[in-house]
């Protein structure tokens, strides 16, 4: 079973959320540790994360989470 999670990162500085989430997705992909895609839902940009590999382990989810946080902190 494939699992697709969509989320938005909301920075504390009140910048344009759509532009921020596009920039964050691009920065994460440029980082090279993980690859994410984006989508538009109800007119807003969201980031998509797929946890669909049958051999995905907790450490893989942890790496993805830490990568997202690390890149988001550096983007700010």
CHARMM internal coordinates of N, CA and C (Angstrom, degrees):
IC EDIT
DIST 1 N 1 CA 1.4499
DIST 1 CA 1 C 1.5201
ANGL 1 N 1 CA 1 C 107.89
DIST 1 C 2 N 1.3058
ANGL 1 CA 1 C 2 N 115.83
DIHE 1 N 1 CA 1 C 2 N 128.53
DIST 2 N 2 CA 1.4519
ANGL 1 C 2 N 2 CA 120.49
DIHE 1 CA 1 C 2 N 2 CA 178.53
DIST 2 CA 2 C 1.5258
ANGL 2 N 2 CA 2 C 110.13
DIHE 1 C 2 N 2 CA 2 C -87.39
DIST 2 C 3 N 1.3019
ANGL 2 CA 2 C 3 N 115.98
DIHE 2 N 2 CA 2 C 3 N 141.02
DIST 3 N 3 CA 1.4557
ANGL 2 C 3 N 3 CA 121.21
DIHE 2 CA 2 C 3 N 3 CA 179.97
DIST 3 CA 3 C 1.5206
ANGL 3 N 3 CA 3 C 109.30
DIHE 2 C 3 N 3 CA 3 C -120.09
DIST 3 C 4 N 1.2979
ANGL 3 CA 3 C 4 N 116.36
DIHE 3 N 3 CA 3 C 4 N 121.19
DIST 4 N 4 CA 1.4528
ANGL 3 C 4 N 4 CA 122.76
DIHE 3 CA 3 C 4 N 4 CA 179.09
DIST 4 CA 4 C 1.5264
ANGL 4 N 4 CA 4 C 108.01
DIHE 3 C 4 N 4 CA 4 C -114.33
DIST 4 C 5 N 1.3275
ANGL 4 CA 4 C 5 N 115.08
DIHE 4 N 4 CA 4 C 5 N 123.50
DIST 5 N 5 CA 1.4562
ANGL 4 C 5 N 5 CA 120.71
DIHE 4 CA 4 C 5 N 5 CA 178.26
DIST 5 CA 5 C 1.5196
ANGL 5 N 5 CA 5 C 108.40
DIHE 4 C 5 N 5 CA 5 C -114.34
DIST 5 C 6 N 1.2997
ANGL 5 CA 5 C 6 N 116.63
DIHE 5 N 5 CA 5 C 6 N 133.29
DIST 6 N 6 CA 1.4618
ANGL 5 C 6 N 6 CA 121.30
DIHE 5 CA 5 C 6 N 6 CA 175.76
DIST 6 CA 6 C 1.5177
ANGL 6 N 6 CA 6 C 108.35
DIHE 5 C 6 N 6 CA 6 C -114.93
DIST 6 C 7 N 1.3265
ANGL 6 CA 6 C 7 N 115.07
DIHE 6 N 6 CA 6 C 7 N 139.93
DIST 7 N 7 CA 1.4587
ANGL 6 C 7 N 7 CA 119.59
DIHE 6 CA 6 C 7 N 7 CA -179.42
DIST 7 CA 7 C 1.5168
ANGL 7 N 7 CA 7 C 109.90
DIHE 6 C 7 N 7 CA 7 C -151.56
DIST 7 C 8 N 1.3185
ANGL 7 CA 7 C 8 N 115.46
DIHE 7 N 7 CA 7 C 8 N 164.35
DIST 8 N 8 CA 1.4646
ANGL 7 C 8 N 8 CA 122.44
DIHE 7 CA 7 C 8 N 8 CA 172.88
DIST 8 CA 8 C 1.5174
ANGL 8 N 8 CA 8 C 107.87
DIHE 7 C 8 N 8 CA 8 C -125.01
DIST 8 C 9 N 1.3073
ANGL 8 CA 8 C 9 N 115.35
DIHE 8 N 8 CA 8 C 9 N 137.20
DIST 9 N 9 CA 1.4585
ANGL 8 C 9 N 9 CA 120.10
DIHE 8 CA 8 C 9 N 9 CA 173.42
DIST 9 CA 9 C 1.5212
ANGL 9 N 9 CA 9 C 107.11
DIHE 8 C 9 N 9 CA 9 C -90.91
DIST 9 C 10 N 1.3163
ANGL 9 CA 9 C 10 N 116.27
DIHE 9 N 9 CA 9 C 10 N 131.76
DIST 10 N 10 CA 1.4580
ANGL 9 C 10 N 10 CA 120.90
DIHE 9 CA 9 C 10 N 10 CA -178.68
DIST 10 CA 10 C 1.5251
ANGL 10 N 10 CA 10 C 108.55
DIHE 9 C 10 N 10 CA 10 C -116.97
DIST 10 C 11 N 1.3280
ANGL 10 CA 10 C 11 N 117.09
DIHE 10 N 10 CA 10 C 11 N 105.65
DIST 11 N 11 CA 1.4610
ANGL 10 C 11 N 11 CA 119.73
DIHE 10 CA 10 C 11 N 11 CA 178.55
DIST 11 CA 11 C 1.5305
ANGL 11 N 11 CA 11 C 110.65
DIHE 10 C 11 N 11 CA 11 C -73.19
DIST 11 C 12 N 1.3075
ANGL 11 CA 11 C 12 N 115.21
DIHE 11 N 11 CA 11 C 12 N 160.12
DIST 12 N 12 CA 1.4655
ANGL 11 C 12 N 12 CA 119.61
DIHE 11 CA 11 C 12 N 12 CA -176.73
DIST 12 CA 12 C 1.5212
ANGL 12 N 12 CA 12 C 113.62
DIHE 11 C 12 N 12 CA 12 C -78.07
DIST 12 C 13 N 1.3252
ANGL 12 CA 12 C 13 N 117.86
DIHE 12 N 12 CA 12 C 13 N -12.64
DIST 13 N 13 CA 1.4639
ANGL 12 C 13 N 13 CA 119.60
DIHE 12 CA 12 C 13 N 13 CA -172.66
DIST 13 CA 13 C 1.5265
ANGL 13 N 13 CA 13 C 114.81
DIHE 12 C 13 N 13 CA 13 C -89.81
DIST 13 C 14 N 1.3299
ANGL 13 CA 13 C 14 N 118.43
DIHE 13 N 13 CA 13 C 14 N 1.68
DIST 14 N 14 CA 1.4504
ANGL 13 C 14 N 14 CA 121.20
DIHE 13 CA 13 C 14 N 14 CA 174.29
DIST 14 CA 14 C 1.5163
ANGL 14 N 14 CA 14 C 116.29
DIHE 13 C 14 N 14 CA 14 C 74.98
DIST 14 C 15 N 1.3341
ANGL 14 CA 14 C 15 N 117.18
DIHE 14 N 14 CA 14 C 15 N 17.45
DIST 15 N 15 CA 1.4756
ANGL 14 C 15 N 15 CA 119.54
DIHE 14 CA 14 C 15 N 15 CA 179.42
DIST 15 CA 15 C 1.5254
ANGL 15 N 15 CA 15 C 110.92
DIHE 14 C 15 N 15 CA 15 C -67.88
DIST 15 C 16 N 1.3153
ANGL 15 CA 15 C 16 N 117.42
DIHE 15 N 15 CA 15 C 16 N 169.15
DIST 16 N 16 CA 1.4611
ANGL 15 C 16 N 16 CA 123.48
DIHE 15 CA 15 C 16 N 16 CA 178.50
DIST 16 CA 16 C 1.5244
ANGL 16 N 16 CA 16 C 109.50
DIHE 15 C 16 N 16 CA 16 C -57.53
DIST 16 C 17 N 1.3262
ANGL 16 CA 16 C 17 N 116.90
DIHE 16 N 16 CA 16 C 17 N 116.69
DIST 17 N 17 CA 1.4667
ANGL 16 C 17 N 17 CA 120.99
DIHE 16 CA 16 C 17 N 17 CA -173.33
DIST 17 CA 17 C 1.5137
ANGL 17 N 17 CA 17 C 113.39
DIHE 16 C 17 N 17 CA 17 C -67.72
DIST 17 C 18 N 1.3276
ANGL 17 CA 17 C 18 N 117.78
DIHE 17 N 17 CA 17 C 18 N -38.92
DIST 18 N 18 CA 1.4560
ANGL 17 C 18 N 18 CA 119.29
DIHE 17 CA 17 C 18 N 18 CA 179.17
DIST 18 CA 18 C 1.5281
ANGL 18 N 18 CA 18 C 110.50
DIHE 17 C 18 N 18 CA 18 C -63.60
DIST 18 C 19 N 1.3256
ANGL 18 CA 18 C 19 N 116.08
DIHE 18 N 18 CA 18 C 19 N -48.58
DIST 19 N 19 CA 1.4684
ANGL 18 C 19 N 19 CA 120.08
DIHE 18 CA 18 C 19 N 19 CA 179.81
DIST 19 CA 19 C 1.5274
ANGL 19 N 19 CA 19 C 110.41
DIHE 18 C 19 N 19 CA 19 C -62.34
DIST 19 C 20 N 1.3184
ANGL 19 CA 19 C 20 N 116.55
DIHE 19 N 19 CA 19 C 20 N -40.28
DIST 20 N 20 CA 1.4710
ANGL 19 C 20 N 20 CA 120.41
DIHE 19 CA 19 C 20 N 20 CA 179.64
DIST 20 CA 20 C 1.5216
ANGL 20 N 20 CA 20 C 111.16
DIHE 19 C 20 N 20 CA 20 C -63.27
DIST 20 C 21 N 1.3223
ANGL 20 CA 20 C 21 N 117.69
DIHE 20 N 20 CA 20 C 21 N -45.01
DIST 21 N 21 CA 1.4616
ANGL 20 C 21 N 21 CA 120.09
DIHE 20 CA 20 C 21 N 21 CA -177.63
DIST 21 CA 21 C 1.5226
ANGL 21 N 21 CA 21 C 112.42
DIHE 20 C 21 N 21 CA 21 C -70.01
DIST 21 C 22 N 1.3145
ANGL 21 CA 21 C 22 N 117.94
DIHE 21 N 21 CA 21 C 22 N -31.19
DIST 22 N 22 CA 1.4683
ANGL 21 C 22 N 22 CA 120.56
DIHE 21 CA 21 C 22 N 22 CA 173.24
DIST 22 CA 22 C 1.5256
ANGL 22 N 22 CA 22 C 109.38
DIHE 21 C 22 N 22 CA 22 C -66.99
DIST 22 C 23 N 1.3311
ANGL 22 CA 22 C 23 N 116.15
DIHE 22 N 22 CA 22 C 23 N -46.57
DIST 23 N 23 CA 1.4718
ANGL 22 C 23 N 23 CA 120.32
DIHE 22 CA 22 C 23 N 23 CA 179.10
DIST 23 CA 23 C 1.5286
ANGL 23 N 23 CA 23 C 110.66
DIHE 22 C 23 N 23 CA 23 C -62.13
DIST 23 C 24 N 1.3195
ANGL 23 CA 23 C 24 N 117.20
DIHE 23 N 23 CA 23 C 24 N -39.61
DIST 24 N 24 CA 1.4699
ANGL 23 C 24 N 24 CA 120.90
DIHE 23 CA 23 C 24 N 24 CA 179.48
DIST 24 CA 24 C 1.5201
ANGL 24 N 24 CA 24 C 110.69
DIHE 23 C 24 N 24 CA 24 C -65.19
DIST 24 C 25 N 1.3089
ANGL 24 CA 24 C 25 N 117.89
DIHE 24 N 24 CA 24 C 25 N -44.88
DIST 25 N 25 CA 1.4657
ANGL 24 C 25 N 25 CA 120.71
DIHE 24 CA 24 C 25 N 25 CA 178.09
DIST 25 CA 25 C 1.5249
ANGL 25 N 25 CA 25 C 110.40
DIHE 24 C 25 N 25 CA 25 C -59.26
DIST 25 C 26 N 1.3157
ANGL 25 CA 25 C 26 N 116.67
DIHE 25 N 25 CA 25 C 26 N -45.61
DIST 26 N 26 CA 1.4657
ANGL 25 C 26 N 26 CA 120.52
DIHE 25 CA 25 C 26 N 26 CA 179.31
DIST 26 CA 26 C 1.5288
ANGL 26 N 26 CA 26 C 111.40
DIHE 25 C 26 N 26 CA 26 C -63.07
DIST 26 C 27 N 1.3297
ANGL 26 CA 26 C 27 N 116.90
DIHE 26 N 26 CA 26 C 27 N -41.74
DIST 27 N 27 CA 1.4624
ANGL 26 C 27 N 27 CA 120.56
DIHE 26 CA 26 C 27 N 27 CA -179.92
DIST 27 CA 27 C 1.5293
ANGL 27 N 27 CA 27 C 111.35
DIHE 26 C 27 N 27 CA 27 C -66.69
DIST 27 C 28 N 1.3150
ANGL 27 CA 27 C 28 N 117.55
DIHE 27 N 27 CA 27 C 28 N -38.93
DIST 28 N 28 CA 1.4688
ANGL 27 C 28 N 28 CA 120.97
DIHE 27 CA 27 C 28 N 28 CA 177.39
DIST 28 CA 28 C 1.5278
ANGL 28 N 28 CA 28 C 109.65
DIHE 27 C 28 N 28 CA 28 C -62.84
DIST 28 C 29 N 1.3109
ANGL 28 CA 28 C 29 N 116.49
DIHE 28 N 28 CA 28 C 29 N -45.47
DIST 29 N 29 CA 1.4673
ANGL 28 C 29 N 29 CA 119.81
DIHE 28 CA 28 C 29 N 29 CA -179.57
DIST 29 CA 29 C 1.5226
ANGL 29 N 29 CA 29 C 111.32
DIHE 28 C 29 N 29 CA 29 C -67.08
DIST 29 C 30 N 1.3245
ANGL 29 CA 29 C 30 N 117.74
DIHE 29 N 29 CA 29 C 30 N -37.27
DIST 30 N 30 CA 1.4627
ANGL 29 C 30 N 30 CA 120.95
DIHE 29 CA 29 C 30 N 30 CA 176.47
DIST 30 CA 30 C 1.5292
ANGL 30 N 30 CA 30 C 111.52
DIHE 29 C 30 N 30 CA 30 C -65.74
DIST 30 C 31 N 1.3256
ANGL 30 CA 30 C 31 N 116.51
DIHE 30 N 30 CA 30 C 31 N -31.36
DIST 31 N 31 CA 1.4678
ANGL 30 C 31 N 31 CA 121.87
DIHE 30 CA 30 C 31 N 31 CA 178.47
DIST 31 CA 31 C 1.5271
ANGL 31 N 31 CA 31 C 111.14
DIHE 30 C 31 N 31 CA 31 C -60.99
DIST 31 C 32 N 1.3309
ANGL 31 CA 31 C 32 N 116.41
DIHE 31 N 31 CA 31 C 32 N -38.33
DIST 32 N 32 CA 1.4536
ANGL 31 C 32 N 32 CA 121.09
DIHE 31 CA 31 C 32 N 32 CA 173.12
DIST 32 CA 32 C 1.5189
ANGL 32 N 32 CA 32 C 117.57
DIHE 31 C 32 N 32 CA 32 C 91.60
DIST 32 C 33 N 1.3201
ANGL 32 CA 32 C 33 N 118.25
DIHE 32 N 32 CA 32 C 33 N -7.58
DIST 33 N 33 CA 1.4758
ANGL 32 C 33 N 33 CA 119.06
DIHE 32 CA 32 C 33 N 33 CA -179.71
DIST 33 CA 33 C 1.5136
ANGL 33 N 33 CA 33 C 112.42
DIHE 32 C 33 N 33 CA 33 C -76.57
DIST 33 C 34 N 1.3280
ANGL 33 CA 33 C 34 N 116.67
DIHE 33 N 33 CA 33 C 34 N -35.72
DIST 34 N 34 CA 1.4663
ANGL 33 C 34 N 34 CA 122.07
DIHE 33 CA 33 C 34 N 34 CA 177.12
DIST 34 CA 34 C 1.5219
ANGL 34 N 34 CA 34 C 107.50
DIHE 33 C 34 N 34 CA 34 C -140.16
DIST 34 C 35 N 1.3299
ANGL 34 CA 34 C 35 N 115.85
DIHE 34 N 34 CA 34 C 35 N 168.34
DIST 35 N 35 CA 1.4586
ANGL 34 C 35 N 35 CA 121.18
DIHE 34 CA 34 C 35 N 35 CA 177.61
DIST 35 CA 35 C 1.5220
ANGL 35 N 35 CA 35 C 108.25
DIHE 34 C 35 N 35 CA 35 C -129.09
DIST 35 C 36 N 1.3270
ANGL 35 CA 35 C 36 N 116.24
DIHE 35 N 35 CA 35 C 36 N 127.46
DIST 36 N 36 CA 1.4620
ANGL 35 C 36 N 36 CA 121.77
DIHE 35 CA 35 C 36 N 36 CA 178.15
DIST 36 CA 36 C 1.5198
ANGL 36 N 36 CA 36 C 109.30
DIHE 35 C 36 N 36 CA 36 C -124.00
DIST 36 C 37 N 1.3162
ANGL 36 CA 36 C 37 N 115.53
DIHE 36 N 36 CA 36 C 37 N 162.16
DIST 37 N 37 CA 1.4603
ANGL 36 C 37 N 37 CA 121.09
DIHE 36 CA 36 C 37 N 37 CA 175.40
DIST 37 CA 37 C 1.5217
ANGL 37 N 37 CA 37 C 107.80
DIHE 36 C 37 N 37 CA 37 C -121.53
DIST 37 C 38 N 1.3213
ANGL 37 CA 37 C 38 N 114.74
DIHE 37 N 37 CA 37 C 38 N 170.96
DIST 38 N 38 CA 1.4583
ANGL 37 C 38 N 38 CA 119.50
DIHE 37 CA 37 C 38 N 38 CA 177.83
DIST 38 CA 38 C 1.5171
ANGL 38 N 38 CA 38 C 109.07
DIHE 37 C 38 N 38 CA 38 C -126.48
DIST 38 C 39 N 1.3064
ANGL 38 CA 38 C 39 N 114.84
DIHE 38 N 38 CA 38 C 39 N 162.37
DIST 39 N 39 CA 1.4547
ANGL 38 C 39 N 39 CA 121.13
DIHE 38 CA 38 C 39 N 39 CA 178.40
DIST 39 CA 39 C 1.5193
ANGL 39 N 39 CA 39 C 108.31
DIHE 38 C 39 N 39 CA 39 C -147.41
DIST 39 C 40 N 1.2991
ANGL 39 CA 39 C 40 N 115.59
DIHE 39 N 39 CA 39 C 40 N 169.68
DIST 40 N 40 CA 1.4575
ANGL 39 C 40 N 40 CA 121.08
DIHE 39 CA 39 C 40 N 40 CA 173.11
DIST 40 CA 40 C 1.5213
ANGL 40 N 40 CA 40 C 107.06
DIHE 39 C 40 N 40 CA 40 C -116.83
DIST 40 C 41 N 1.3258
ANGL 40 CA 40 C 41 N 116.42
DIHE 40 N 40 CA 40 C 41 N 125.93
DIST 41 N 41 CA 1.4600
ANGL 40 C 41 N 41 CA 121.88
DIHE 40 CA 40 C 41 N 41 CA 179.78
DIST 41 CA 41 C 1.5267
ANGL 41 N 41 CA 41 C 107.95
DIHE 40 C 41 N 41 CA 41 C -130.55
DIST 41 C 42 N 1.3040
ANGL 41 CA 41 C 42 N 115.84
DIHE 41 N 41 CA 41 C 42 N 125.80
DIST 42 N 42 CA 1.4701
ANGL 41 C 42 N 42 CA 121.27
DIHE 41 CA 41 C 42 N 42 CA -177.12
DIST 42 CA 42 C 1.5271
ANGL 42 N 42 CA 42 C 111.53
DIHE 41 C 42 N 42 CA 42 C 51.37
DIST 42 C 43 N 1.3310
ANGL 42 CA 42 C 43 N 115.79
DIHE 42 N 42 CA 42 C 43 N 36.26
DIST 43 N 43 CA 1.4473
ANGL 42 C 43 N 43 CA 120.71
DIHE 42 CA 42 C 43 N 43 CA 175.53
DIST 43 CA 43 C 1.5180
ANGL 43 N 43 CA 43 C 116.00
DIHE 42 C 43 N 43 CA 43 C 83.35
DIST 43 C 44 N 1.3265
ANGL 43 CA 43 C 44 N 118.05
DIHE 43 N 43 CA 43 C 44 N 3.82
DIST 44 N 44 CA 1.4613
ANGL 43 C 44 N 44 CA 120.30
DIHE 43 CA 43 C 44 N 44 CA 179.20
DIST 44 CA 44 C 1.5264
ANGL 44 N 44 CA 44 C 110.42
DIHE 43 C 44 N 44 CA 44 C -121.03
DIST 44 C 45 N 1.3224
ANGL 44 CA 44 C 45 N 115.74
DIHE 44 N 44 CA 44 C 45 N 149.28
DIST 45 N 45 CA 1.4575
ANGL 44 C 45 N 45 CA 121.92
DIHE 44 CA 44 C 45 N 45 CA 178.89
DIST 45 CA 45 C 1.5272
ANGL 45 N 45 CA 45 C 109.46
DIHE 44 C 45 N 45 CA 45 C -78.46
DIST 45 C 46 N 1.3163
ANGL 45 CA 45 C 46 N 116.02
DIHE 45 N 45 CA 45 C 46 N 134.56
DIST 46 N 46 CA 1.4642
ANGL 45 C 46 N 46 CA 122.16
DIHE 45 CA 45 C 46 N 46 CA 175.40
DIST 46 CA 46 C 1.5273
ANGL 46 N 46 CA 46 C 107.95
DIHE 45 C 46 N 46 CA 46 C -131.98
DIST 46 C 47 N 1.3164
ANGL 46 CA 46 C 47 N 115.09
DIHE 46 N 46 CA 46 C 47 N 152.79
DIST 47 N 47 CA 1.4580
ANGL 46 C 47 N 47 CA 121.89
DIHE 46 CA 46 C 47 N 47 CA 177.33
DIST 47 CA 47 C 1.5254
ANGL 47 N 47 CA 47 C 107.70
DIHE 46 C 47 N 47 CA 47 C -96.38
DIST 47 C 48 N 1.3412
ANGL 47 CA 47 C 48 N 115.98
DIHE 47 N 47 CA 47 C 48 N 139.27
DIST 48 N 48 CA 1.4684
ANGL 47 C 48 N 48 CA 120.34
DIHE 47 CA 47 C 48 N 48 CA -178.19
DIST 48 CA 48 C 1.5272
ANGL 48 N 48 CA 48 C 110.23
DIHE 47 C 48 N 48 CA 48 C -112.24
DIST 48 C 49 N 1.3121
ANGL 48 CA 48 C 49 N 115.14
DIHE 48 N 48 CA 48 C 49 N 134.97
DIST 49 N 49 CA 1.4573
ANGL 48 C 49 N 49 CA 123.14
DIHE 48 CA 48 C 49 N 49 CA 176.72
DIST 49 CA 49 C 1.5232
ANGL 49 N 49 CA 49 C 107.71
DIHE 48 C 49 N 49 CA 49 C -125.47
DIST 49 C 50 N 1.3144
ANGL 49 CA 49 C 50 N 116.89
DIHE 49 N 49 CA 49 C 50 N 125.81
DIST 50 N 50 CA 1.4648
ANGL 49 C 50 N 50 CA 121.26
DIHE 49 CA 49 C 50 N 50 CA 179.76
DIST 50 CA 50 C 1.5212
ANGL 50 N 50 CA 50 C 108.90
DIHE 49 C 50 N 50 CA 50 C -108.24
DIST 50 C 51 N 1.3181
ANGL 50 CA 50 C 51 N 115.28
DIHE 50 N 50 CA 50 C 51 N 124.24
DIST 51 N 51 CA 1.4660
ANGL 50 C 51 N 51 CA 121.90
DIHE 50 CA 50 C 51 N 51 CA 176.50
DIST 51 CA 51 C 1.5228
ANGL 51 N 51 CA 51 C 106.97
DIHE 50 C 51 N 51 CA 51 C -113.73
DIST 51 C 52 N 1.3340
ANGL 51 CA 51 C 52 N 115.67
DIHE 51 N 51 CA 51 C 52 N 67.28
DIST 52 N 52 CA 1.4439
ANGL 51 C 52 N 52 CA 119.24
DIHE 51 CA 51 C 52 N 52 CA -170.88
DIST 52 CA 52 C 1.5127
ANGL 52 N 52 CA 52 C 116.04
DIHE 51 C 52 N 52 CA 52 C -112.24
DIST 52 C 53 N 1.3161
ANGL 52 CA 52 C 53 N 117.52
DIHE 52 N 52 CA 52 C 53 N -1.64
DIST 53 N 53 CA 1.4638
ANGL 52 C 53 N 53 CA 119.16
DIHE 52 CA 52 C 53 N 53 CA 178.50
DIST 53 CA 53 C 1.5241
ANGL 53 N 53 CA 53 C 109.58
DIHE 52 C 53 N 53 CA 53 C -72.33
DIST 53 C 54 N 1.3042
ANGL 53 CA 53 C 54 N 116.17
DIHE 53 N 53 CA 53 C 54 N 133.87
DIST 54 N 54 CA 1.4593
ANGL 53 C 54 N 54 CA 119.54
DIHE 53 CA 53 C 54 N 54 CA -179.22
DIST 54 CA 54 C 1.5237
ANGL 54 N 54 CA 54 C 111.93
DIHE 53 C 54 N 54 CA 54 C -66.80
DIST 54 C 55 N 1.3282
ANGL 54 CA 54 C 55 N 116.73
DIHE 54 N 54 CA 54 C 55 N -25.39
DIST 55 N 55 CA 1.4617
ANGL 54 C 55 N 55 CA 119.44
DIHE 54 CA 54 C 55 N 55 CA -179.97
DIST 55 CA 55 C 1.5268
ANGL 55 N 55 CA 55 C 113.08
DIHE 54 C 55 N 55 CA 55 C -98.83
DIST 55 C 56 N 1.3398
ANGL 55 CA 55 C 56 N 117.11
DIHE 55 N 55 CA 55 C 56 N 14.52
DIST 56 N 56 CA 1.4581
ANGL 55 C 56 N 56 CA 120.18
DIHE 55 CA 55 C 56 N 56 CA 178.25
DIST 56 CA 56 C 1.5186
ANGL 56 N 56 CA 56 C 109.11
DIHE 55 C 56 N 56 CA 56 C -65.30
DIST 56 C 57 N 1.3315
ANGL 56 CA 56 C 57 N 115.25
DIHE 56 N 56 CA 56 C 57 N 134.49
DIST 57 N 57 CA 1.4613
ANGL 56 C 57 N 57 CA 121.28
DIHE 56 CA 56 C 57 N 57 CA -179.46
DIST 57 CA 57 C 1.5274
ANGL 57 N 57 CA 57 C 109.76
DIHE 56 C 57 N 57 CA 57 C -114.04
DIST 57 C 58 N 1.3063
ANGL 57 CA 57 C 58 N 115.62
DIHE 57 N 57 CA 57 C 58 N 168.35
DIST 58 N 58 CA 1.4635
ANGL 57 C 58 N 58 CA 121.11
DIHE 57 CA 57 C 58 N 58 CA 178.60
DIST 58 CA 58 C 1.5250
ANGL 58 N 58 CA 58 C 111.08
DIHE 57 C 58 N 58 CA 58 C -55.55
DIST 58 C 59 N 1.3462
ANGL 58 CA 58 C 59 N 116.55
DIHE 58 N 58 CA 58 C 59 N -38.69
DIST 59 N 59 CA 1.4743
ANGL 58 C 59 N 59 CA 119.24
DIHE 58 CA 58 C 59 N 59 CA -179.27
DIST 59 CA 59 C 1.5326
ANGL 59 N 59 CA 59 C 111.18
DIHE 58 C 59 N 59 CA 59 C -62.76
DIST 59 C 60 N 1.3289
ANGL 59 CA 59 C 60 N 117.66
DIHE 59 N 59 CA 59 C 60 N -31.94
DIST 60 N 60 CA 1.4644
ANGL 59 C 60 N 60 CA 120.74
DIHE 59 CA 59 C 60 N 60 CA 177.21
DIST 60 CA 60 C 1.5341
ANGL 60 N 60 CA 60 C 110.82
DIHE 59 C 60 N 60 CA 60 C -66.28
DIST 60 C 61 N 1.3204
ANGL 60 CA 60 C 61 N 116.36
DIHE 60 N 60 CA 60 C 61 N -42.21
DIST 61 N 61 CA 1.4668
ANGL 60 C 61 N 61 CA 120.63
DIHE 60 CA 60 C 61 N 61 CA 177.09
DIST 61 CA 61 C 1.5220
ANGL 61 N 61 CA 61 C 109.99
DIHE 60 C 61 N 61 CA 61 C -65.36
DIST 61 C 62 N 1.3331
ANGL 61 CA 61 C 62 N 117.02
DIHE 61 N 61 CA 61 C 62 N -39.79
DIST 62 N 62 CA 1.4643
ANGL 61 C 62 N 62 CA 120.84
DIHE 61 CA 61 C 62 N 62 CA 178.47
DIST 62 CA 62 C 1.5271
ANGL 62 N 62 CA 62 C 111.25
DIHE 61 C 62 N 62 CA 62 C -63.24
DIST 62 C 63 N 1.3277
ANGL 62 CA 62 C 63 N 116.85
DIHE 62 N 62 CA 62 C 63 N -42.94
DIST 63 N 63 CA 1.4645
ANGL 62 C 63 N 63 CA 121.13
DIHE 62 CA 62 C 63 N 63 CA 178.23
DIST 63 CA 63 C 1.5271
ANGL 63 N 63 CA 63 C 110.10
DIHE 62 C 63 N 63 CA 63 C -61.04
DIST 63 C 64 N 1.3216
ANGL 63 CA 63 C 64 N 117.08
DIHE 63 N 63 CA 63 C 64 N -44.39
DIST 64 N 64 CA 1.4672
ANGL 63 C 64 N 64 CA 121.12
DIHE 63 CA 63 C 64 N 64 CA 179.62
DIST 64 CA 64 C 1.5210
ANGL 64 N 64 CA 64 C 110.30
DIHE 63 C 64 N 64 CA 64 C -61.93
DIST 64 C 65 N 1.3180
ANGL 64 CA 64 C 65 N 117.36
DIHE 64 N 64 CA 64 C 65 N -46.21
DIST 65 N 65 CA 1.4598
ANGL 64 C 65 N 65 CA 121.61
DIHE 64 CA 64 C 65 N 65 CA -179.15
DIST 65 CA 65 C 1.5252
ANGL 65 N 65 CA 65 C 110.86
DIHE 64 C 65 N 65 CA 65 C -61.91
DIST 65 C 66 N 1.3130
ANGL 65 CA 65 C 66 N 116.55
DIHE 65 N 65 CA 65 C 66 N -47.54
DIST 66 N 66 CA 1.4636
ANGL 65 C 66 N 66 CA 120.79
DIHE 65 CA 65 C 66 N 66 CA 179.61
DIST 66 CA 66 C 1.5294
ANGL 66 N 66 CA 66 C 111.46
DIHE 65 C 66 N 66 CA 66 C -63.96
DIST 66 C 67 N 1.3124
ANGL 66 CA 66 C 67 N 117.34
DIHE 66 N 66 CA 66 C 67 N -37.81
DIST 67 N 67 CA 1.4612
ANGL 66 C 67 N 67 CA 120.82
DIHE 66 CA 66 C 67 N 67 CA 177.79
DIST 67 CA 67 C 1.5197
ANGL 67 N 67 CA 67 C 110.66
DIHE 66 C 67 N 67 CA 67 C -63.36
DIST 67 C 68 N 1.3139
ANGL 67 CA 67 C 68 N 116.90
DIHE 67 N 67 CA 67 C 68 N -46.89
DIST 68 N 68 CA 1.4642
ANGL 67 C 68 N 68 CA 120.92
DIHE 67 CA 67 C 68 N 68 CA 179.51
DIST 68 CA 68 C 1.5268
ANGL 68 N 68 CA 68 C 110.36
DIHE 67 C 68 N 68 CA 68 C -59.25
DIST 68 C 69 N 1.3297
ANGL 68 CA 68 C 69 N 117.09
DIHE 68 N 68 CA 68 C 69 N -47.03
DIST 69 N 69 CA 1.4614
ANGL 68 C 69 N 69 CA 120.33
DIHE 68 CA 68 C 69 N 69 CA 179.52
DIST 69 CA 69 C 1.5255
ANGL 69 N 69 CA 69 C 112.11
DIHE 68 C 69 N 69 CA 69 C -64.03
DIST 69 C 70 N 1.3108
ANGL 69 CA 69 C 70 N 116.57
DIHE 69 N 69 CA 69 C 70 N -43.97
DIST 70 N 70 CA 1.4633
ANGL 69 C 70 N 70 CA 121.57
DIHE 69 CA 69 C 70 N 70 CA -178.21
DIST 70 CA 70 C 1.5238
ANGL 70 N 70 CA 70 C 110.83
DIHE 69 C 70 N 70 CA 70 C -61.97
DIST 70 C 71 N 1.3166
ANGL 70 CA 70 C 71 N 116.66
DIHE 70 N 70 CA 70 C 71 N -48.06
DIST 71 N 71 CA 1.4648
ANGL 70 C 71 N 71 CA 120.10
DIHE 70 CA 70 C 71 N 71 CA -179.45
DIST 71 CA 71 C 1.5255
ANGL 71 N 71 CA 71 C 110.36
DIHE 70 C 71 N 71 CA 71 C -66.75
DIST 71 C 72 N 1.3237
ANGL 71 CA 71 C 72 N 117.69
DIHE 71 N 71 CA 71 C 72 N -39.87
DIST 72 N 72 CA 1.4687
ANGL 71 C 72 N 72 CA 120.72
DIHE 71 CA 71 C 72 N 72 CA 179.02
DIST 72 CA 72 C 1.5248
ANGL 72 N 72 CA 72 C 110.87
DIHE 71 C 72 N 72 CA 72 C -62.59
DIST 72 C 73 N 1.3172
ANGL 72 CA 72 C 73 N 117.73
DIHE 72 N 72 CA 72 C 73 N -40.83
DIST 73 N 73 CA 1.4732
ANGL 72 C 73 N 73 CA 120.91
DIHE 72 CA 72 C 73 N 73 CA 177.96
DIST 73 CA 73 C 1.5235
ANGL 73 N 73 CA 73 C 110.71
DIHE 72 C 73 N 73 CA 73 C -63.43
DIST 73 C 74 N 1.3258
ANGL 73 CA 73 C 74 N 117.12
DIHE 73 N 73 CA 73 C 74 N -42.50
DIST 74 N 74 CA 1.4634
ANGL 73 C 74 N 74 CA 121.20
DIHE 73 CA 73 C 74 N 74 CA -178.58
DIST 74 CA 74 C 1.5229
ANGL 74 N 74 CA 74 C 112.04
DIHE 73 C 74 N 74 CA 74 C -72.61
DIST 74 C 75 N 1.3289
ANGL 74 CA 74 C 75 N 117.02
DIHE 74 N 74 CA 74 C 75 N -26.01
DIST 75 N 75 CA 1.4564
ANGL 74 C 75 N 75 CA 120.83
DIHE 74 CA 74 C 75 N 75 CA 179.49
DIST 75 CA 75 C 1.5351
ANGL 75 N 75 CA 75 C 110.47
DIHE 74 C 75 N 75 CA 75 C -73.04
DIST 75 C 76 N 1.3114
ANGL 75 CA 75 C 76 N 115.45
DIHE 75 N 75 CA 75 C 76 N -31.23
DIST 76 N 76 CA 1.4726
ANGL 75 C 76 N 76 CA 120.43
DIHE 75 CA 75 C 76 N 76 CA 179.89
DIST 76 CA 76 C 1.5085
ANGL 76 N 76 CA 76 C 109.15
DIHE 75 C 76 N 76 CA 76 C -68.35
END
COOR INIT
IC SEED 1 N 1 CA 1 C
IC BUILD
